Amino acid sequence: MSEIAILRLDEANAGLLDAVADDVFDDVVDPARLAAYIAQPGHLMTVAFAGGRVIGQCQAVIHRHVDRPTELYIDNLGVAEAFRRRGVASRLVQAMFAWGRE
């Protein structure tokens, strides 16, 4: 099996989403929506990459409050069926929490 890399998605590597395994997203990634998502401050996405394609993703939003501390809200999480039960989702979420703490 290929090594699985966990990466932060940004404008420079958004092209990774041109090759996505089945079951990672609910629907086909729309390039315009992806660009808008990445451009929005406080919208974060980590991806799991293996064998030349994205095999998992975690999307989160930084949620600011006026009366409570800022929170990181995990909005979406998906892993290709062939890679489930291997700790991929946990690694995606852990990477997201680390990024959120920054």
Buried (B, 14 or more C-beta within 10 A) or exposed (E): EEEBEBBBBEEEEBEBBEEBBEBBBEEEBEEEEBEEBBEEEEBBBBBBBBEEBBBBBBBBBBEEEEEEEEEBEBEEBBBBEEBBEBEBBEBBBBBBBEBBEE
